[in-house]
Amino acid sequence: MGVERIETGMLARSRAGHDKDKVYVISRAEDAYVWLADGRLRLLEKPKKKKKKHIQIIYTIPENLQKKLEEGKPLQNEDIKRAIKRYFHEGMRK
């Protein structure tokens, strides 16, 4: 069983801490940590640093974020808010 790679733009759900069950977008990933942003309280300018073991990775990159990343454009807080909102709306319909 291989571990999938964690990439910028993927969604992640917090599994521990005061923000448990909150959904974020990964803005950066390193060895043991990821930096998370939600576009509202946690902006890209000041992301939340969290240990990888305290999050659950949702191994998909929302379409609007994927497009920006492929074009080499920087992500913006509005893009992140829209991606998280769309994730919840699409999840409710399934």
C-alpha positions as CSV (number, residue, x, y, z in Angstrom):
1,M,0.0,0.0,0.0
2,G,1.7,3.2,-1.2
3,V,1.2,6.6,0.3
4,E,-0.2,9.1,-2.3
5,R,1.6,12.3,-2.8
6,I,0.3,15.4,-1.1
7,E,0.0,18.4,-3.5
8,T,-0.8,22.0,-3.3
9,G,-4.5,22.6,-4.0
10,M,-5.7,19.3,-2.4
11,L,-8.5,19.5,0.1
12,A,-7.9,18.3,3.7
13,R,-10.1,17.8,6.7
14,S,-8.7,18.6,10.2
15,R,-8.9,15.5,12.4
16,A,-7.6,17.0,15.7
17,G,-7.6,20.4,17.5
18,H,-10.1,23.1,18.0
19,D,-10.8,23.2,14.3
20,K,-11.7,19.4,14.0
21,D,-13.7,18.5,10.9
22,K,-13.0,21.9,9.2
23,V,-12.1,21.7,5.5
24,Y,-9.0,23.5,4.2
25,V,-7.0,23.7,1.0
26,I,-3.3,22.7,1.2
27,S,-1.2,25.7,0.3
28,R,2.2,24.1,1.0
29,A,3.5,20.7,2.1
30,E,6.8,19.5,3.6
31,D,8.0,16.5,5.5
32,A,5.8,16.3,8.6
33,Y,3.8,19.5,8.1
34,V,1.2,21.1,5.8
35,W,0.1,24.7,5.6
36,L,-3.7,25.1,5.3
37,A,-5.9,28.0,4.2
38,D,-9.6,28.4,4.0
39,G,-9.8,31.8,2.4
40,R,-11.8,33.3,5.3
41,L,-10.1,33.0,8.7
42,R,-7.0,31.3,7.5
43,L,-5.8,33.3,4.5
44,L,-3.0,32.3,2.1
45,E,-0.9,35.1,3.6
46,K,-1.1,33.5,7.0
47,P,-1.9,29.7,6.7
48,K,-2.3,27.3,9.5
49,K,0.6,25.0,10.1
50,K,-0.6,21.5,11.0
51,K,1.1,18.1,11.3
52,K,0.2,15.6,8.6
53,K,-1.0,13.1,11.1
54,H,-3.7,15.5,12.3
55,I,-5.4,15.9,8.9
56,Q,-7.3,13.6,6.5
57,I,-6.3,14.3,2.9
58,I,-9.1,14.4,0.3
59,Y,-7.1,13.3,-2.7
60,T,-8.8,15.6,-5.2
61,I,-7.9,19.0,-6.4
62,P,-11.0,21.1,-7.2
63,E,-11.4,22.0,-10.8
64,N,-11.0,25.8,-10.4
65,L,-7.8,25.3,-8.4
66,Q,-6.4,22.7,-10.8
67,K,-6.8,25.1,-13.7
68,K,-5.0,27.9,-12.0
69,L,-2.2,25.7,-10.9
70,E,-1.7,24.3,-14.4
71,E,-1.6,27.8,-15.8
72,G,1.0,28.7,-13.3
73,K,-1.2,31.4,-11.7
74,P,-1.1,31.9,-7.9
75,L,-4.1,30.8,-5.9
76,Q,-6.2,33.5,-4.3
77,N,-8.4,33.5,-1.2
78,E,-11.5,33.8,-3.3
79,D,-10.5,30.7,-5.3
80,I,-10.1,28.7,-2.1
81,K,-13.4,29.9,-0.6
82,R,-15.2,28.9,-3.9
83,A,-13.5,25.5,-4.0
84,I,-14.5,24.6,-0.4
85,K,-18.1,25.9,-0.9
86,R,-18.4,23.8,-4.1
87,Y,-17.0,20.7,-2.3
88,F,-19.8,20.9,0.3
89,H,-22.5,21.6,-2.3
90,E,-21.5,18.8,-4.5
91,G,-21.1,16.4,-1.6
92,M,-24.6,17.1,-0.4
93,R,-26.1,16.2,-3.8
94,K,-24.3,12.8,-4.0
